[in-house]
Amino acid sequence: MTLTLATAPASKTAAQLNAGIAYHVCMDLNTVDHLLSTTRSVRKRLDLTRPVPDAVIDECIQIAIQAPSASNSQRWHFVVVTDAKQRAAVAGCYQRSFTLYATPPAGQPEPDRSDPRVAQALRVRDSAQYLSDHMHEVPVLIIPCIEGRVENAGQMAQAATYGSILPATWSLMLALRARGLGSAWTTLHLRYEREVCDILGIPGTVTQVALLPVAYYLGDDFKPATRLPLDERIHRNTW
Ligand SMILES: Cc1cc2nc3c(=O)[nH]c(=O)nc-3n(C[C@H](O)[C@H](O)[C@H](O)COP(=O)(O)O)c2cc1C
C-alpha cells in the first residue's frame, strides 16, 4: 500500500484536527473512523424480512480473511447457515442458553436503577432478549470456527488459536456494516457447542468461536458508544 503525505486532508477527523496531529493518509479517515466507531451490536434493528444474497456474504468473508493468523496458518472456517430448519435448530440452542443466562440467581437484590451503568445494562438485556426471541428469524447465521481445540493447551497456544480467528470475525462484522448489514457478536450458543456441531456437521476437532446473526439493518446509521475513560485504560511504560 502506498502512503502519501497529505498536509491538510479533507478526511481528517475532528479529533485529529483538534490534536493538531500530522498524519500520513491514504484513505478517507472520516469514513474509516466512522466505520470503526459505529459498528454496534445490532439486534432490534435487524431486518428479518429482507433476503441477504449469498454473494454479499462471500464478499465480506473474502475481505475478512485478509486478517492476520498465527504463522499465516489460516485455519479459519465460516459456517454460513441460511436453511430455515438449520437456523431454527441453532437458534434453539442459543435460546436455551440465553434463558439460563438471563435468569437471575434467587435472592438477588433489585438493581439500583438510578445508576447509569444499570440503565445501560438493562437496555442491553432488553435488546439481547429480543435477539434471542427472534434468532431463528434472522436470515443468515455465521459461525466462525478454527481448526484445533485448546481446552488442554497452554496460554500461548490458546492466544495463537483464538487470535487467528477473532480478528477475521471482527473484520467480517466491519465489512458487513459497510454494506448496510448489521450483526452482533454472540457466544451463548457455545454452552451447547457439541449439539451445534451435530446440527451442522462441524467436526469435533474444530472450535467454534462465535455466532453472528446477520441481516440488513433498519434505519440509516449508528452512533459511537460511551466507553470507560481512556486514561484509566492506557498504561504507559508501566502498568
Ligand atoms: C466475546 C463477546 C461475547 C458476546 N456475547 C453476546 C451474546 O451471547 N449475546 C448478545 O446479545 N451479545 C453478546 N455480545 C455483545 C455485547 O453485549 C456488546 O458488544 C456490548 O454490550 C457492547 O455493545 P456494542 O457492541 O453495541 O458496542 C458479546 C460480545 C463479545 C465481545
Ligand as a Chemical Component Dictionary entry (heavy atoms), coordinates in Angstrom:
data_LIG
# 
_chem_comp.id                   LIG 
_chem_comp.type                 NON-POLYMER 
_chem_comp.pdbx_formal_charge   0 
_chem_comp.three_letter_code    LIG 
# 
loop_
_chem_comp_atom.comp_id 
_chem_comp_atom.atom_id 
_chem_comp_atom.alt_atom_id 
_chem_comp_atom.type_symbol 
_chem_comp_atom.charge 
_chem_comp_atom.model_Cartn_x 
_chem_comp_atom.model_Cartn_y 
_chem_comp_atom.model_Cartn_z 
_chem_comp_atom.pdbx_ordinal 
LIG C1  C1  C 0 -16.966 -12.093 23.476 1  
LIG C2  C2  C 0 -18.324 -11.450 23.355 2  
LIG C3  C3  C 0 -19.445 -12.210 23.613 3  
LIG C4  C4  C 0 -20.721 -11.655 23.461 4  
LIG N1  N1  N 0 -21.825 -12.459 23.610 5  
LIG C5  C5  C 0 -23.057 -11.941 23.368 6  
LIG C6  C6  C 0 -24.197 -12.792 23.370 7  
LIG O1  O1  O 0 -24.107 -14.020 23.547 8  
LIG N2  N2  N 0 -25.418 -12.232 23.125 9  
LIG C7  C7  C 0 -25.564 -10.896 22.861 10 
LIG O2  O2  O 0 -26.703 -10.460 22.643 11 
LIG N3  N3  N 0 -24.492 -10.057 22.835 12 
LIG C8  C8  C 0 -23.250 -10.553 23.078 13 
LIG N4  N4  N 0 -22.147 -9.735  22.989 14 
LIG C9  C9  C 0 -22.314 -8.305  22.629 15 
LIG C10 C10 C 0 -22.056 -7.360  23.813 16 
LIG O3  O3  O 0 -23.176 -7.378  24.671 17 
LIG C11 C11 C 0 -21.823 -5.937  23.238 18 
LIG O4  O4  O 0 -20.654 -5.946  22.478 19 
LIG C12 C12 C 0 -21.692 -4.880  24.320 20 
LIG O5  O5  O 0 -22.914 -4.755  25.014 21 
LIG C13 C13 C 0 -21.320 -3.517  23.740 22 
LIG O6  O6  O 0 -22.266 -3.109  22.774 23 
LIG P1  P1  P 0 -21.803 -2.688  21.300 24 
LIG O7  O7  O 0 -21.209 -3.920  20.665 25 
LIG O8  O8  O 0 -23.029 -2.222  20.590 26 
LIG O9  O9  O 0 -20.796 -1.607  21.449 27 
LIG C14 C14 C 0 -20.867 -10.281 23.111 28 
LIG C15 C15 C 0 -19.723 -9.518  22.842 29 
LIG C16 C16 C 0 -18.468 -10.100 22.939 30 
LIG C17 C17 C 0 -17.249 -9.278  22.602 31 
# 
loop_
_chem_comp_bond.comp_id 
_chem_comp_bond.atom_id_1 
_chem_comp_bond.atom_id_2 
_chem_comp_bond.value_order 
_chem_comp_bond.pdbx_ordinal 
LIG C1  C2  SING 1  
LIG C2  C3  SING 2  
LIG C2  C16 DOUB 3  
LIG C3  C4  DOUB 4  
LIG C4  N1  SING 5  
LIG C4  C14 SING 6  
LIG N1  C5  DOUB 7  
LIG C5  C6  SING 8  
LIG C5  C8  SING 9  
LIG C6  O1  DOUB 10 
LIG C6  N2  SING 11 
LIG N2  C7  SING 12 
LIG C7  O2  DOUB 13 
LIG C7  N3  SING 14 
LIG N3  C8  DOUB 15 
LIG C8  N4  SING 16 
LIG N4  C9  SING 17 
LIG N4  C14 SING 18 
LIG C9  C10 SING 19 
LIG C10 O3  SING 20 
LIG C10 C11 SING 21 
LIG C11 O4  SING 22 
LIG C11 C12 SING 23 
LIG C12 O5  SING 24 
LIG C12 C13 SING 25 
LIG C13 O6  SING 26 
LIG O6  P1  SING 27 
LIG P1  O7  DOUB 28 
LIG P1  O8  SING 29 
LIG P1  O9  SING 30 
LIG C14 C15 DOUB 31 
LIG C15 C16 SING 32 
LIG C16 C17 SING 33 
# 
